[in-house]
Structure formats: C-alpha cells, structure tokens
Amino acid sequence: MHITIQKGITDLQKASILKLWNEEYPQKLQYASIAEFDKYLDGLEDKTHFLLREEEEIIGWAATFKRDEQRWFAILISSFVQGKGYGKKLLNALKEHETHLLGWVIDHNKDSKANGMPYYSPLAFYEKNGFVIQPEIRFESEKMSALRIEWKKIASV
C-alpha cells in the first residue's frame, strides 16, 4: 500500500476515483458521468490529490482544496479495506501537508449506497482522528445533510 500525492490526475485515475465515489458515497451523491465528475473537480480551487494504491488499484482517494480562503478536504476509502487502518494513513497524509482542514460529514445512517447497502456515517472515525465536530454548522440540501468538522495542527513548543 502506498500513497501518491499529485496536483492533477489522469483520465484513467479519474475514472477509478469516480467508480470508487459512486460505490462508497450515498446514491444521492453519485455522478452519472465523467463529465459531471469533471465539473465537480473543476469547481475545486488549488487541489492536491492523494491516491491510496494497492499495487496499481486505487483503493482510496482524498483531495484538499481551497474554498472561501480555507482548506477543505474530501476522502473516500473502498469498503473492502475499511477498518484496516488505511483511512487513517490517508488522513494522516493530508495532515502532513496541511495545518488546518475543514470538511462536511454526513452524521446519520439513513442513506444507502448504489448497491443497496447502508451508508454509515464516518463521524466517529473523524472524532477518533482529532477532528472537532461543529454541530452548529450544518449543510442542508436535497442530496445531503451534514455537519462541519475541523482539524488544526497543534503547534509544537
């Protein structure tokens, strides 16, 4: 297992990430085509991609990006490797490159994935990995109900 960090992604990598996205996120958040996914990615400013690979297969993806003058992130891990420490390794790679991160996290278990399996909130994972939950700051839309999480690097003395 290794993580590569890059500013851009190839078309083949993009297709793998889209497949992972559509398998792991709630069905309501899926993208029907590469063109739709491209539109999402193009809307992210100053992106850095983190690709978690086993051999050549992408089993996890994360990105940090700028929104409203702050650094945000998105992260995905294949359900086949969840619970094995890969998500923590990927998240730690983001933390090594950033001093402050914000994200939106679905905080309920009401959604389903495309395969019909439930989408379980990763909120406890983020809490365990040093993120502060901000329940008073919510994002609500037709597709998603989430709360904001925040991580800040602690300055060493």
Buried (B, 14 or more C-beta within 10 A) or exposed (E): BEBEBEEEBEEEBBBBBBEBBBBBBBBEBBBEEEEEBBEEBEEBEEBBBBBBBBEEEBBBBBBBBEEEEEBBBBBBBBBEBBEEEBBEBBBEBBBEEBEEBBBBBBBEEEBEBEEEEEBBBBBEBBEEBBBEBEEEEEEEEEBBBBBBBBBBEEEEE
